[in-house]
């Protein structure tokens, strides 16, 4: 477990010039969230994550005991989603779901905030719900899913600030089930708002090595993906060349001016 926590500890943008296969795969939360997945497909997905040594497997809540058991004695962490995918569960239900997941062995939680409340400008409600959940499961890291496809840039910024105030470990653009996936400009905005002490996760539509590198260059330090094997295979074929191309077109994200350590700890 110590080794898993150490692998998952980074929150800052990556230096792409030093990227290798191990570091690349260590940024991927391998996603097993599609509603139609069978038990056999979940097991195969977990085995794929073990083979490629991804950061985590992010699974449906009902699959968590299976995933925890299958990942035992590996370097891959089991994670799950809370309030997924709409974020509109009652706050006490979200908190209870989160506590059960931690009890079952989740090492991180991806929590959907109340999207409607954020869009309505009810930031106090969103902050209080998140802060209560983060406190309840501490020290388990919480990633806050904003679902940015439904938000204006100003709402994205407000959502990020609320997540930081609630002491979340990460902000994440979306569930992968909204009208569009991750966009580099939006990831860069999120990074500028949260600074380097809070992580940024990109999810949705990241199916190629180039797409993943674009997210990392924009400031993401974690990526949700189902196409893990395809991304890894591409890396082995053309990884260094792809990194050179992305660095030439869009230099890696510079350190952001975020909240001080005293504000967050």
Sine and cosine of phi, psi and omega as CSV:
sin_phi,cos_phi,sin_psi,cos_psi,sin_omega,cos_omega
0.00,0.00,-0.61,0.80,0.03,-1.00
-0.87,0.50,-0.66,0.75,-0.01,-1.00
-0.90,0.43,-0.64,0.76,0.03,-1.00
-0.89,0.45,-0.74,0.68,-0.01,-1.00
-0.87,0.49,-0.62,0.78,0.03,-1.00
-0.91,0.42,-0.64,0.77,0.02,-1.00
-0.91,0.41,-0.48,0.88,-0.08,-1.00
-0.99,-0.10,0.08,1.00,-0.19,-0.98
-0.97,0.24,-0.42,0.91,-0.12,-0.99
-0.93,0.38,0.67,-0.74,0.08,-1.00
-0.85,-0.52,-0.26,0.97,-0.15,-0.99
-1.00,0.04,0.29,-0.96,0.12,-0.99
-0.86,0.52,0.46,-0.89,-0.01,-1.00
-1.00,0.01,0.46,-0.89,0.19,-0.98
-1.00,0.04,0.98,-0.19,-0.09,-1.00
-0.91,0.42,-0.39,0.92,-0.03,-1.00
-0.92,0.40,-0.32,0.95,0.01,-1.00
-0.96,-0.29,0.15,0.99,-0.10,-0.99
-0.92,0.40,0.70,-0.72,0.15,-0.99
-0.76,-0.66,-0.01,-1.00,-0.08,-1.00
-0.88,0.48,-0.66,0.75,-0.03,-1.00
-0.89,0.46,-0.69,0.72,0.01,-1.00
-0.92,0.39,-0.64,0.77,0.02,-1.00
-0.88,0.47,-0.77,0.63,-0.01,-1.00
-0.91,0.42,-0.50,0.86,0.02,-1.00
-0.95,0.31,-0.05,1.00,0.10,-0.99
-0.99,-0.13,-0.10,1.00,-0.12,-0.99
-0.99,-0.13,0.80,-0.60,0.28,-0.96
-1.00,-0.06,0.96,-0.27,-0.04,-1.00
-0.95,0.32,0.87,-0.49,-0.17,-0.99
-1.00,-0.01,0.80,-0.60,0.10,-0.99
-0.78,-0.63,0.90,0.43,-0.13,-0.99
-0.91,-0.42,-0.11,0.99,-0.04,-1.00
-0.88,0.47,0.68,-0.74,-0.14,-0.99
-0.92,0.39,-0.38,0.92,-0.10,-1.00
-1.00,-0.03,0.00,1.00,-0.06,-1.00
-0.87,0.49,0.71,-0.70,0.09,-1.00
-1.00,0.05,0.19,-0.98,0.05,-1.00
-0.86,0.52,-0.67,0.74,0.00,-1.00
-0.89,0.46,-0.62,0.78,0.01,-1.00
-0.94,0.35,-0.59,0.81,0.07,-1.00
-0.90,0.43,-0.71,0.70,0.01,-1.00
-0.87,0.49,-0.67,0.74,0.02,-1.00
-0.91,0.42,-0.62,0.79,0.03,-1.00
-0.91,0.42,-0.64,0.77,0.05,-1.00
-0.90,0.44,-0.69,0.72,0.01,-1.00
-0.89,0.46,-0.59,0.81,0.06,-1.00
-0.90,0.43,-0.68,0.74,0.03,-1.00
-0.89,0.45,-0.62,0.78,0.05,-1.00
-0.90,0.44,-0.69,0.72,-0.01,-1.00
-0.86,0.51,-0.68,0.73,-0.06,-1.00
-1.00,-0.03,-0.07,1.00,0.01,-1.00
0.81,0.58,0.83,0.56,0.08,-1.00
-0.95,0.33,0.17,-0.98,0.05,-1.00
-0.89,0.45,-0.80,0.60,-0.05,-1.00
-0.57,-0.82,0.15,-0.99,0.33,-0.95
-0.93,-0.36,0.84,-0.54,0.05,-1.00
-0.97,-0.22,0.94,-0.34,-0.17,-0.99
-0.89,-0.47,0.17,-0.98,0.12,-0.99
-0.91,0.40,0.53,-0.85,-0.05,-1.00
-0.82,0.57,-0.64,0.77,-0.04,-1.00
-0.93,0.38,-0.35,0.94,0.00,-1.00
-1.00,-0.01,-0.07,1.00,-0.14,-0.99
-0.86,0.51,-0.71,0.70,0.01,-1.00
-0.85,0.53,-0.66,0.75,0.05,-1.00
-0.88,0.48,-0.73,0.69,-0.05,-1.00
-0.91,0.40,-0.68,0.73,0.03,-1.00
-0.85,0.52,-0.71,0.70,-0.01,-1.00
-0.89,0.46,-0.68,0.74,-0.07,-1.00
-0.96,0.29,-0.44,0.90,-0.01,-1.00
-1.00,0.01,-0.07,1.00,-0.03,-1.00
-0.85,0.52,0.69,-0.73,-0.02,-1.00
0.93,0.38,0.46,0.89,0.15,-0.99
-0.85,-0.52,0.08,-1.00,0.01,-1.00
-1.00,-0.05,0.05,1.00,-0.06,-1.00
-1.00,-0.10,0.73,-0.68,-0.03,-1.00
-1.00,-0.04,0.60,-0.80,0.10,-1.00
-1.00,0.07,0.77,-0.64,0.05,-1.00
-0.70,-0.71,0.28,-0.96,0.03,-1.00
-0.53,-0.85,0.01,-1.00,-0.07,-1.00
-0.93,-0.36,0.47,-0.88,-0.03,-1.00
-0.77,-0.64,0.71,-0.70,-0.02,-1.00
0.90,0.44,0.52,0.85,-0.16,-0.99
-1.00,-0.07,0.64,-0.77,-0.03,1.00
-0.98,-0.18,-0.02,1.00,-0.19,-0.98
-0.99,-0.10,-0.35,0.94,0.01,-1.00
0.97,0.25,0.13,0.99,-0.14,-0.99
-0.98,-0.18,0.22,0.97,0.09,-1.00
-0.90,0.44,0.40,-0.91,0.14,-0.99
-0.89,0.45,0.54,-0.84,-0.11,-0.99
-0.85,0.53,-0.65,0.76,-0.03,-1.00
-0.94,0.35,-0.49,0.87,0.06,-1.00
-0.94,0.34,-0.69,0.72,0.06,-1.00
-0.85,0.53,-0.72,0.69,-0.04,-1.00
-0.90,0.45,-0.68,0.74,0.01,-1.00
-0.91,0.42,-0.67,0.75,0.04,-1.00
-0.86,0.51,-0.66,0.75,0.00,-1.00
-0.91,0.41,-0.68,0.73,-0.01,-1.00
-0.90,0.43,-0.66,0.75,0.04,-1.00
-0.89,0.46,-0.67,0.74,-0.01,-1.00
-0.88,0.47,-0.68,0.74,0.03,-1.00
-0.90,0.43,-0.67,0.74,0.04,-1.00
-0.86,0.50,-0.55,0.84,-0.02,-1.00
-0.99,0.13,-0.15,0.99,0.11,-0.99
0.88,-0.48,0.12,0.99,0.04,-1.00
-0.91,0.41,0.72,-0.70,0.00,-1.00
-0.99,-0.13,-0.24,0.97,0.13,-0.99
-0.52,-0.85,0.34,-0.94,0.04,-1.00
-0.74,-0.67,0.72,-0.70,0.11,-0.99
-0.98,-0.21,0.95,-0.32,-0.17,-0.99
-0.94,-0.34,0.82,-0.58,0.06,-1.00
-0.99,0.14,0.85,-0.52,0.07,-1.00
-0.95,0.30,0.16,-0.99,0.01,-1.00
-0.97,0.23,0.99,-0.16,-0.13,-0.99
-0.89,0.46,-0.70,0.72,-0.01,-1.00
-0.88,0.47,-0.64,0.76,0.02,-1.00
-0.91,0.42,-0.65,0.76,0.04,-1.00
-0.89,0.45,-0.71,0.70,0.00,-1.00
-0.91,0.41,-0.45,0.89,0.02,-1.00
-0.99,0.15,-0.13,0.99,-0.03,-1.00
0.99,0.11,0.21,0.98,-0.01,-1.00
-1.00,0.06,0.93,0.38,-0.11,-0.99
-0.93,0.37,-0.51,0.86,0.03,-1.00
-0.89,0.46,-0.68,0.73,0.04,-1.00
-0.89,0.46,-0.73,0.68,-0.03,-1.00
-0.88,0.48,-0.70,0.71,-0.01,-1.00
-0.89,0.45,-0.72,0.69,-0.05,-1.00
-0.91,0.42,-0.66,0.75,0.02,-1.00
-0.88,0.47,-0.73,0.68,-0.01,-1.00
-0.91,0.40,-0.69,0.72,-0.04,-1.00
-0.89,0.46,-0.64,0.77,0.03,-1.00
-0.90,0.44,-0.67,0.74,0.00,-1.00
-0.93,0.37,-0.70,0.71,0.01,-1.00
-0.86,0.51,-0.69,0.73,0.02,-1.00
-0.90,0.44,-0.66,0.75,-0.07,-1.00
-0.90,0.44,-0.58,0.82,-0.09,-1.00
-0.98,-0.21,-0.01,1.00,-0.02,-1.00
-0.80,0.60,0.65,-0.76,0.16,0.99
-1.00,-0.08,0.29,0.96,0.01,-1.00
-0.90,0.44,0.82,-0.58,-0.03,-1.00
-0.92,0.40,0.64,-0.77,0.02,-1.00
-0.91,-0.42,0.78,-0.63,0.14,-0.99
-0.98,-0.18,0.80,-0.59,-0.03,-1.00
-0.99,-0.12,0.87,-0.49,0.01,-1.00
-1.00,0.00,0.84,-0.54,-0.06,-1.00
-1.00,0.00,-0.48,0.88,-0.15,-0.99
0.85,0.53,0.91,0.43,-0.15,-0.99
-0.92,0.39,-0.30,0.95,0.03,-1.00
-0.87,0.50,-0.38,0.92,-0.01,-1.00
-0.98,-0.18,0.06,1.00,-0.16,-0.99
-0.90,-0.44,0.46,-0.89,0.19,-0.98
-0.99,0.17,0.28,-0.96,0.08,-1.00
-0.82,0.57,-0.60,0.80,0.01,-1.00
-0.91,0.41,-0.60,0.80,0.04,-1.00
-0.95,0.31,-0.57,0.82,0.09,-1.00
-0.87,0.50,-0.73,0.68,0.00,-1.00
-0.88,0.47,-0.69,0.72,0.01,-1.00
-0.89,0.46,-0.66,0.75,0.03,-1.00
-0.89,0.46,-0.65,0.76,0.03,-1.00
-0.89,0.45,-0.70,0.71,-0.03,-1.00
-0.90,0.43,-0.64,0.76,0.04,-1.00
-0.89,0.45,-0.67,0.74,0.02,-1.00
-0.88,0.48,-0.68,0.73,0.04,-1.00
-0.89,0.46,-0.70,0.72,0.01,-1.00
-0.88,0.47,-0.52,0.85,0.02,-1.00
-0.99,0.14,0.00,1.00,0.03,-1.00
0.93,0.37,0.58,0.82,0.13,-0.99
-0.93,0.36,0.42,-0.91,0.01,-1.00
-1.00,0.06,-0.49,0.87,-0.05,-1.00
-0.62,-0.78,0.39,-0.92,0.35,-0.94
-0.91,-0.43,0.53,-0.85,-0.09,-1.00
-0.69,-0.72,0.65,-0.76,-0.12,-0.99
-0.94,0.35,-0.65,0.76,-0.11,-0.99
-0.27,-0.96,0.06,-1.00,-0.02,-1.00
-1.00,0.09,-0.33,0.94,-0.17,-0.99
1.00,0.01,0.01,1.00,-0.02,-1.00
-0.86,-0.51,0.32,0.95,0.05,-1.00
-0.99,-0.17,0.03,-1.00,-0.11,-0.99
-0.88,0.48,-0.35,0.94,0.04,-1.00
-0.53,-0.85,0.24,-0.97,-0.02,-1.00
-0.99,-0.12,-0.38,-0.93,-0.05,-1.00
-0.94,0.33,0.60,-0.80,0.08,-1.00
-0.82,-0.58,0.69,-0.72,-0.10,-0.99
-0.86,0.51,-0.66,0.75,-0.01,-1.00
-0.88,0.47,-0.61,0.79,0.01,-1.00
-0.94,0.33,-0.65,0.76,0.06,-1.00
-0.87,0.48,-0.66,0.75,0.03,-1.00
-0.89,0.45,-0.64,0.77,0.05,-1.00
-0.88,0.48,-0.72,0.69,0.00,-1.00
-0.87,0.49,-0.67,0.74,0.02,-1.00
-0.90,0.44,-0.66,0.75,0.00,-1.00
-0.88,0.47,-0.59,0.81,-0.04,-1.00
-0.96,0.28,-0.70,0.71,-0.15,-0.99
-1.00,0.03,-0.28,0.96,-0.03,-1.00
0.98,0.21,-0.30,-0.95,-0.11,-0.99
-0.99,-0.14,-0.12,0.99,-0.04,-1.00
-1.00,-0.06,-0.10,0.99,0.08,-1.00
-0.87,-0.50,0.71,-0.71,-0.04,-1.00
-0.98,0.22,0.34,-0.94,0.09,-1.00
-0.81,-0.58,0.81,-0.58,0.02,-1.00
-0.91,-0.41,0.72,-0.69,0.05,-1.00
-0.96,-0.27,0.70,-0.71,0.00,-1.00
-0.53,-0.85,0.57,-0.82,0.02,-1.00
0.97,-0.24,0.94,-0.34,0.08,-1.00
0.99,0.16,0.14,0.99,0.00,-1.00
-1.00,-0.02,1.00,0.03,-0.15,-0.99
-0.89,-0.46,-0.06,1.00,-0.02,-1.00
-0.75,-0.66,0.29,-0.96,0.06,-1.00
-0.87,0.50,-0.71,0.71,-0.02,-1.00
-0.87,0.49,-0.65,0.76,0.02,-1.00
-0.90,0.43,-0.66,0.75,0.01,-1.00
-0.92,0.40,-0.69,0.73,0.01,-1.00
-0.89,0.46,-0.58,0.81,0.04,-1.00
-0.90,0.44,-0.63,0.78,0.04,-1.00
-0.92,0.38,-0.67,0.74,0.02,-1.00
-0.91,0.41,-0.64,0.77,0.03,-1.00
-0.90,0.43,-0.50,0.86,0.01,-1.00
-0.98,0.21,-0.24,0.97,0.05,-1.00
0.80,-0.59,-0.04,1.00,0.06,-1.00
-0.93,0.36,0.55,-0.84,0.12,-0.99
-0.88,-0.47,-0.07,1.00,0.07,-1.00
-0.59,-0.81,0.53,-0.85,-0.03,-1.00
-0.70,-0.72,0.73,-0.68,0.13,-0.99
-1.00,0.00,0.76,-0.65,-0.08,-1.00
-0.48,-0.88,0.55,-0.84,0.19,-0.98
-0.98,-0.19,-0.38,0.93,-0.08,-1.00
-1.00,-0.01,0.65,0.76,-0.07,-1.00
-0.85,0.53,-0.73,0.68,-0.04,-1.00
-0.90,0.43,-0.65,0.76,0.01,-1.00
-0.90,0.43,-0.66,0.75,0.02,-1.00
-0.91,0.42,-0.70,0.72,0.02,-1.00
-0.90,0.44,-0.65,0.76,0.02,-1.00
-0.91,0.42,-0.65,0.76,0.07,-1.00
-0.88,0.48,-0.65,0.76,0.02,-1.00
-0.85,0.52,-0.71,0.71,-0.02,-1.00
-0.90,0.43,-0.47,0.88,-0.02,-1.00
-1.00,0.10,-0.59,0.81,-0.15,-0.99
-0.45,-0.89,0.44,0.90,-0.10,-1.00
-0.82,0.57,-0.84,0.54,-0.03,-1.00
-0.85,0.52,-0.63,0.77,0.03,-1.00
-0.91,0.41,-0.64,0.77,0.01,-1.00
-0.91,0.42,-0.63,0.78,0.03,-1.00
-0.90,0.43,-0.70,0.71,0.02,-1.00
-0.85,0.52,-0.66,0.75,-0.02,-1.00
-0.91,0.41,-0.67,0.74,-0.03,-1.00
-0.95,0.32,-0.57,0.82,0.04,-1.00
-0.93,0.36,-0.57,0.82,0.01,-1.00
-0.94,0.35,-0.56,0.83,-0.07,-1.00
-1.00,0.01,-0.52,0.85,-0.03,-1.00
-0.45,-0.89,1.00,-0.09,-0.04,-1.00
-0.80,0.60,0.51,-0.86,-0.02,-1.00
-0.84,0.55,0.51,-0.86,-0.06,-1.00
-0.84,0.55,0.72,-0.70,0.06,-1.00
-0.99,0.16,0.38,-0.93,0.04,-1.00
-0.81,0.58,0.71,-0.71,-0.06,-1.00
-1.00,-0.07,0.42,-0.91,0.01,-1.00
-1.00,-0.02,1.00,0.03,-0.06,-1.00
-0.96,-0.27,-0.18,-0.98,0.00,-1.00
-0.89,0.46,0.49,-0.87,0.02,-1.00
-0.95,0.30,0.31,-0.95,-0.02,-1.00
-0.86,0.52,-0.58,0.81,-0.01,-1.00
-0.91,0.42,-0.43,0.90,0.02,-1.00
-0.97,0.25,-0.35,0.94,-0.16,-0.99
-0.94,-0.34,-0.34,0.94,-0.13,-0.99
-0.99,-0.15,0.00,0.00,0.00,0.00
